[in-house]
Amino acid sequence: MPLSQILLADALGLTPVHVNRVLRKLKVAGVMKLEHSALIIADIAQLVRVAGFDATYLQRRLSSGKAALTHATRPVTQPWGTG
């Protein structure tokens, strides 16, 4: 399915102008290239740096989710002593 910059912008809640500028900057930086209507990530490590991706993000979210689940499943004591 072809994906235009306008559709991409709409899906991301951005303006087409902003999407165009970001894609152009990524191309100039050598992070991505367009070949035969396909977007190719040419340098994943550079994309990670540009995006500020933190590989431990999901582990932290899962750990905090387990803590929240533990707190949520503890028995609730009624404030008036009936529970």
C-alpha positions as CSV (number, residue, x, y, z in Angstrom):
1,M,0.0,0.0,0.0
2,P,1.6,3.3,-1.0
3,L,2.0,5.7,1.9
4,S,2.2,9.4,1.0
5,Q,3.7,12.1,3.3
6,I,0.2,13.5,3.6
7,L,-1.2,10.1,4.9
8,L,1.8,9.7,7.2
9,A,1.3,13.2,8.6
10,D,-2.4,12.6,9.1
11,A,-1.7,9.3,10.9
12,L,0.9,10.9,13.2
13,G,-1.1,14.0,13.9
14,L,1.6,16.2,12.2
15,T,1.6,18.6,9.3
16,P,2.7,17.4,5.9
17,V,5.3,20.2,5.9
18,H,6.8,18.9,9.2
19,V,6.9,15.3,7.9
20,N,8.6,16.5,4.8
21,R,11.3,18.4,6.7
22,V,12.0,15.5,9.1
23,L,12.3,13.0,6.2
24,R,14.6,15.4,4.3
25,K,16.8,15.8,7.4
26,L,16.9,12.0,7.9
27,K,18.0,11.6,4.2
28,V,20.7,14.3,4.4
29,A,22.0,12.7,7.6
30,G,22.2,9.3,5.9
31,V,19.8,7.7,8.2
32,M,17.3,6.7,5.5
33,K,17.0,6.7,1.7
34,L,14.2,6.3,-0.8
35,E,14.6,3.7,-3.5
36,H,11.9,2.6,-5.9
37,S,9.2,4.1,-3.7
38,A,10.5,2.2,-0.6
39,L,11.9,3.9,2.5
40,I,15.1,2.1,3.6
41,I,16.6,2.7,7.0
42,A,20.3,2.9,6.1
43,D,21.8,3.5,9.5
44,I,19.8,2.0,12.4
45,A,22.4,3.1,15.0
46,Q,22.1,6.7,13.8
47,L,18.3,6.5,13.8
48,V,18.5,5.3,17.4
49,R,20.7,8.3,18.4
50,V,18.6,10.8,16.5
51,A,15.3,9.5,18.0
52,G,16.8,9.3,21.5
53,F,15.6,5.7,21.8
54,D,16.2,4.1,25.2
55,A,16.3,0.3,24.9
56,T,15.5,-0.1,28.6
57,Y,12.2,1.7,28.3
58,L,10.1,-1.4,28.0
59,Q,11.9,-3.2,30.8
60,R,11.2,-0.2,33.1
61,R,7.6,0.0,32.0
62,L,7.1,-3.8,32.7
63,S,8.9,-3.5,36.0
64,S,6.7,-0.6,37.1
65,G,3.6,-2.4,35.8
66,K,4.4,-5.4,38.0
67,A,4.8,-3.1,41.0
68,A,1.5,-1.5,40.2
69,L,-0.2,-4.9,39.7
70,T,1.2,-6.1,43.1
71,H,-0.3,-3.1,44.8
72,A,-3.6,-3.5,43.0
73,T,-4.0,-7.1,44.0
74,R,-3.4,-6.7,47.7
75,P,-6.5,-7.3,49.9
76,V,-8.3,-4.1,50.8
77,T,-8.9,-3.5,54.4
78,Q,-12.1,-1.6,55.2
79,P,-11.4,1.6,57.1
80,W,-14.1,0.7,59.7
81,G,-12.6,-2.7,60.5
82,T,-15.1,-5.0,58.8
83,G,-12.9,-6.1,56.0
